[in-house]
Amino acid sequence: MSWQDLDHDACVRFLSETSLGRLAFTDAESRLTVLPVNYHWDGEGVLIRTGAGSKLASAARRQSVAFEIDSGDTGPQDHSWSVLLRGTADVMPDASGASTLETVNVSGWIGRDRPVFIRIDPTEMTGRELLPA
């Protein structure tokens, strides 16, 4: 088995095919935090629906974040892969693309009211996959 870098198109394909990722950010007390989130890839960036809390506070500060998705399949094909984005999180204003946001199907993990969208515009995108030898 060996790791192979993914090109941009492969990274985008995986981002388009999955809906669960991990958001890494620094909270208000400067602690590194990684949380699972449901997301939507809109072709240019990641949309996450959230409510009040540490994710929203981080985005309100326009903080640098990392976002990661992966698969660790361990079947006969042993196809594992990972995509990592780095960028800035930003709270989307109510008026910004409101009609588009209404059609985005992103739910919170625990079903609470999540009226706010956070957008991550990647400045860096990398990926890799584990291939059979």
C-alpha positions as a printed NumPy array, in Angstrom:
array([[  0.   ,   0.   ,   0.   ],
       [  1.124,   3.516,  -0.698],
       [ -0.198,   7.05 ,  -0.301],
       [ -0.828,   9.083,  -3.431],
       [ -1.641,  12.792,  -3.607],
       [ -5.068,  13.675,  -4.978],
       [ -5.395,  16.32 ,  -7.672],
       [ -7.833,  19.228,  -7.317],
       [-10.613,  17.49 ,  -9.268],
       [-10.453,  14.373,  -7.07 ],
       [-10.597,  16.516,  -3.913],
       [-13.664,  18.342,  -5.268],
       [-15.313,  15.029,  -6.193],
       [-14.935,  13.727,  -2.612],
       [-16.186,  17.048,  -1.193],
       [-19.248,  16.792,  -3.457],
       [-19.995,  13.173,  -2.549],
       [-19.913,  13.398,   1.248],
       [-21.682,  15.543,   3.838],
       [-19.862,  14.899,   7.119],
       [-16.581,  16.597,   7.974],
       [-14.52 ,  17.976,  10.832],
       [-14.026,  21.671,  11.503],
       [-10.827,  22.659,  13.332],
       [-10.6  ,  26.121,  14.874],
       [ -9.289,  27.958,  17.915],
       [-11.984,  28.815,  20.452],
       [-12.275,  32.084,  22.393],
       [ -9.885,  30.73 ,  25.037],
       [ -7.226,  29.844,  22.413],
       [ -7.86 ,  26.103,  22.693],
       [ -7.659,  24.091,  19.49 ],
       [-11.067,  22.506,  18.89 ],
       [-12.184,  19.926,  16.319],
       [-15.904,  19.277,  15.885],
       [-17.855,  17.027,  13.519],
       [-20.192,  18.984,  11.241],
       [-22.602,  18.324,   8.412],
       [-21.736,  20.45 ,   5.412],
       [-22.542,  21.305,   1.817],
       [-19.913,  21.875,  -0.901],
       [-21.258,  24.516,  -3.297],
       [-18.496,  24.149,  -5.868],
       [-16.315,  26.864,  -4.381],
       [-16.555,  26.582,  -0.619],
       [-17.999,  24.767,   2.378],
       [-21.308,  25.792,   3.97 ],
       [-22.024,  24.793,   7.562],
       [-25.289,  25.563,   9.352],
       [-24.888,  26.473,  13.019],
       [-26.377,  28.304,  15.973],
       [-24.89 ,  30.196,  18.892],
       [-21.655,  28.683,  20.168],
       [-17.946,  28.296,  19.523],
       [-18.185,  27.693,  15.743],
       [-20.21 ,  30.856,  15.253],
       [-17.918,  32.885,  17.509],
       [-14.889,  31.672,  15.554],
       [-16.465,  32.608,  12.221],
       [-17.492,  36.019,  13.555],
       [-13.782,  36.662,  14.206],
       [-13.023,  35.654,  10.559],
       [-10.589,  33.121,  11.926],
       [ -8.355,  30.774,   9.964],
       [ -9.732,  27.253,  10.117],
       [ -9.108,  23.79 ,   8.752],
       [-11.794,  21.477,   7.41 ],
       [-11.249,  17.759,   6.818],
       [-13.194,  14.864,   5.32 ],
       [-12.071,  11.274,   5.047],
       [-12.97 ,   7.652,   4.534],
       [-11.235,   4.752,   6.178],
       [-12.749,   1.809,   4.313],
       [-11.078,  -1.415,   5.354],
       [-12.698,  -3.903,   3.001],
       [-11.107,  -5.949,   0.246],
       [-10.307,  -2.766,  -1.705],
       [ -8.836,  -0.925,   1.322],
       [ -9.719,   2.454,  -0.184],
       [ -8.898,   5.189,   2.318],
       [ -8.66 ,   8.876,   1.461],
       [ -8.493,  12.289,   3.094],
       [ -9.128,  15.863,   1.904],
       [ -7.96 ,  18.899,   3.889],
       [ -9.   ,  22.517,   3.31 ],
       [ -7.502,  25.55 ,   4.955],
       [ -9.178,  28.935,   4.757],
       [-11.124,  31.585,   6.598],
       [-14.508,  31.026,   8.218],
       [-17.022,  33.798,   7.81 ],
       [-20.636,  34.275,   8.9  ],
       [-22.886,  34.703,   5.876],
       [-25.096,  37.788,   6.19 ],
       [-28.845,  37.165,   6.086],
       [-29.178,  38.958,   2.759],
       [-26.281,  37.16 ,   1.07 ],
       [-27.718,  34.518,  -1.205],
       [-30.758,  33.977,   1.011],
       [-32.712,  32.19 ,  -1.707],
       [-29.758,  29.911,  -2.393],
       [-29.249,  29.156,   1.305],
       [-32.884,  28.121,   1.705],
       [-32.297,  25.307,  -0.784],
       [-29.135,  24.002,   0.927],
       [-29.941,  20.85 ,   2.852],
       [-27.529,  21.008,   5.785],
       [-28.767,  19.968,   9.197],
       [-27.107,  20.22 ,  12.572],
       [-25.85 ,  17.122,  14.325],
       [-28.385,  17.186,  17.108],
       [-31.318,  18.785,  15.321],
       [-31.416,  22.052,  17.243],
       [-32.269,  25.317,  15.535],
       [-29.337,  26.282,  13.316],
       [-30.328,  29.588,  11.691],
       [-26.84 ,  30.797,  10.67 ],
       [-24.589,  29.704,   7.828],
       [-20.807,  29.752,   8.075],
       [-18.833,  29.729,   4.847],
       [-15.279,  28.505,   4.441],
       [-13.557,  29.716,   1.29 ],
       [-10.483,  27.519,   0.881],
       [ -7.102,  29.102,   0.291],
       [ -5.478,  25.662,   0.209],
       [ -6.84 ,  22.225,  -0.716],
       [ -4.872,  18.992,  -0.46 ],
       [ -5.786,  15.344,  -0.456],
       [ -4.358,  11.874,  -0.522],
       [ -5.536,   8.31 ,  -0.876],
       [ -4.169,   4.94 ,   0.112],
       [ -3.764,   2.645,  -2.858],
       [ -3.112,  -1.089,  -2.902],
       [  0.481,  -1.98 ,  -3.717]])
